[in-house]
Amino acid sequence: MNRFKTSKFKNTTPSIAKKDGWINNVRAGSFSSQGNHIKASSKFVVFNTEQAGGCILGLSSVKPASDGQWTLTQISCHSDLVTDMDFSPFDESLLVTCSSDETVKLWRLCDPELQQPSSPELTLHPGHGRLELVLFHPTSSGVLAVGANKSPLIWDTSRQDAPLAVLEQHSDQLQSLSWKQDGSLLATSCKDKMLRVFDPRAQLTPVQSAKSLENNKDSRILWVKDDRLLTSGFDMMRSREVRLWDSRKLSSSVSSVSLGTSSGSVIPLFDEDTGLLILAGTGDSVVDCFEVSSSEPFLSQVSHCLTDASTRGVAMVPKLALDVMSCEVMRVLQLTDGCIVPISYQVPRKHSGQEFHDDLYPDTVGTTPAMSAEEWWQGGNKQVEKVSLHPDKKPKLKASPTKQTPAKKELTSGGSKEDPAHGFSTSSSPLSTPSSSAAPSRSPSTTSGLSSGFLPSPSPSQSAKAIQSMLGPTSKYRHIQGAVMHRDTHITNVQNLNLTTPGECDGFCVNGERVAVPLAISGGQIAVFERSQPGKLQTTALPTIQNSVNVVDLSWDPFDSHQLAVAGDDAKIRVWQVPEGGLTEMLTEPDLILQGHTEKIYSIKFHPLASGLLVSSSYDLTVRLWNLESGDQVNNLTGHEDQIFGMAWSPDGKLLATVCKDGKVRVYDPRKSTAPVQEGPGPEGHRGARVVWVCEGKYLLVSGFDSRSERGLYLYSPDSLSSGALATTSIDVSPSTLIPFYDPDTSVVILTGKGDTRVHIYEVVPESPYFMDCSSFNSPEPHKGLGFLPKTECNVRDVEIAVGLMLTKSTIEPVAFRVPRVKKEFFQDDLFPDTAVCWEPALSASAWLSGINGKHRKMSLKPKDMTPVSEAPKEAPVRKYLPSSVYLEEKTDEQKKDELLSAMVAKLGNMDDPLPQESFEGVDEDEWDD
């Protein structure tokens, strides 16, 4: 007698789809993140792609179109790598993503053949660094578990200002999250080898924990049946293994299975209805299937499927999308480098395809949430109602949206009202469905295409306007792309770079004609390279400027491309004149030496409007103003109590802002007082900072560090600095100070640090949310500096809004920042307003010092042969499909016959025309050979 009960799924057989059923040309990326790289709903499949450093997700439908073809599209989700994603269990079109850019975003997807949304419905900024994991709650709408670097967070999306709970911080990197099926508990695995089980509603510390894992590499955790947890990872000998645990006693495992030695992690997927477990190793071409049972043997292998390509990730298709009449009990999508391969698991049955085998298909979890986020948080334990998979009883899948709505939520839920007594939003979450929402249900005729309790609207156009006005502006520069220009424009073989310039120095300086680079050669030498002469530099002696002392900062005169000001560590500023055509011999004598500081200088800045005015800051804690026309010091600004990190002139040239290590931001009016006219608290960190004026001088933008040494941006009103920052945003953790470049024409700020590989880009707007993140640019190797050229260097035909020069360890490479546009044959006048002629002075130094103010004249960047896009002819909308009346019109048999005959005649041609051979000439009888 067999000791063990025979399973009905023991003969489950995997079947790999034929190649014409694969989703091809996916270009999957290989990235280092804790999340999975592919997820599926009943309608869609999303996956990481290699494009834009992993910022873009690929999207396809789970099933091919009627013609058997798959439609692939892309979603540009984040400004950095998308680390994890998940579909809502209650809405097949609702996708949540998280990223290295420290944001969580909620997307409502459209059919792949339609344009996908350019902005998320919701954006969360947890503020806990890089985000690795995100997971929807299994029973309630609007609840998310988010895995930051070391902290699990619980979010209610209807109250985005703060999480419901920040669970106990782990001692090392969080590697995986898993909700229990009933939604009561959350399990985590961590690089510190600990397994933890949390009851988030009861306490922030774990209710169970144990140091159970033998190896800290790539562990994953998953709830299975009967309070059991399953982990995949590595043992002490670095062999891959799977272990089964009792969640009430994590000190020892119940069962384990060894999967052999390999470097890739093991991805587990579990089907609660059948108890089947999928195990796929990244980098392997094998997908294993096990059955999890409540008694011994707890883990028994069912199948071993060999695939054609190695695995990047795997996803399980929801139960409602299976072909139950063919006894398909599970379907897995394998992500490889170039395609997605469906693998169907079927149970062999005698009448497969003819009968519904209800013993294989118990009622499964439905798609209606059991409760709202508030109900769950207050202790509710309702379970999702189960539904039958019988074809006659199975619920119909919800239709996905048919149009894009440019809606975006930042930080707070627009239109919701909070209950002051409980802090909960009384309106429904964007994740809620009509059944779970507190709002009364609406009929389809009165609900917008983005329904699900999100926003009612009487018409699509009014809906878009209402959402836009409620949620604020969206950035037209969101998908900006940075690209290194062709190698022919590079200056290469740059040697002996000085890589130890102070943090207050940009590292080098550029103008439209030439580049000045400090060298690590005795005597404070500076190389000057002509931009008109790119290519490989000779290894022979290079003519340089002999500054005689170490260079601490340098700056080109904005109104004289030949004049270079250099600050030395001897407290002097030397002004040099580079001859026309560049250096041909050593320069040893400066045109002017400015003396007055008593200690080493920090930085120097030219006035943006008046010629011959220069400001400098020094270790003597003063800021001095110099008139280069006379060579005299004209003012000495005081009030700083520590190192001066940065200075910036206002766009109108009236005011000077500084940011200091003493934790203060100050604004001076140098012509009226030596003391600051405004002063207030700056960034809390003391590692460095920079300041720049933005939004036509209405605000001050400071890049600096917080108390945890995280880099961030801070926005201040110069009229009320004492009130502190109006808005802040965290960026990342790195030791170098972010150096900002601000383009006043587009209000785009581009930031990077010396030694970084990533360039951050934001649009700064004068109202909430103030900072709108855009796609970032990543250089292949760390750069030493990034300087920007005048606006006239931009190729407006390619929609370049900024062009910079990137200094690497041996090259100077131009980088263009372009905005993707469809109608590039037109001048994009919405991106290129008239620009200031900032290379011409508006007034002299003496005129400015006497109290006169000036203003740059402006010029258009439009080429004469281009038409503004605002004046482009309006194209008539093209109907993609025939009107429904064509399909619905009933035709008689005679009409159908006539149409068929007409089609045949058109295909065969006109039968009255002579045949080609009838025109051939014959031969006489006597010409035939005997």
Helices and strands as residue ranges (DSSP letters): E 13-16, G 19-21, E 23-24, E 38-40, E 44-48, G 51-54, E 56-61, E 72-76, E 82-88, E 91-99, E 104-108, E 122-124, E 131-136, E 140-141, E 143-148, E 152-156, E 165-166, E 174-179, E 186-190, E 194-198, E 208-211, E 220-223, E 228-234, E 239-246, E 255-261, E 266-271, E 276-281, E 286-292, E 299-306, E 313-316, G 319-321, G 324-326, E 328-335, E 339-346, E 364-365, E 371-372, H 373-377, E 386-387, G 444-446, H 460-471, E 481-484, G 487-489, E 491-492, E 509-510, E 514-518, E 525-530, E 535-536, E 544-546, E 551-557, E 560-568, E 572-577, E 592-595, E 601-606, E 610-611, E 613-618, E 623-627, E 632-637, E 644-649, E 656-660, E 664-668, E 678-681, E 690-694, E 699-705, E 710-716, G 721-723, E 727-733, E 739-743, E 748-752, E 758-764, E 771-773, E 777-778, E 785-788, G 791-793, G 796-798, E 800-807, E 812-818, E 835-836, E 843-844, H 845-849, E 858-859, G 869-871, H 884-888, H 893-908, G 916-919, G 925-927
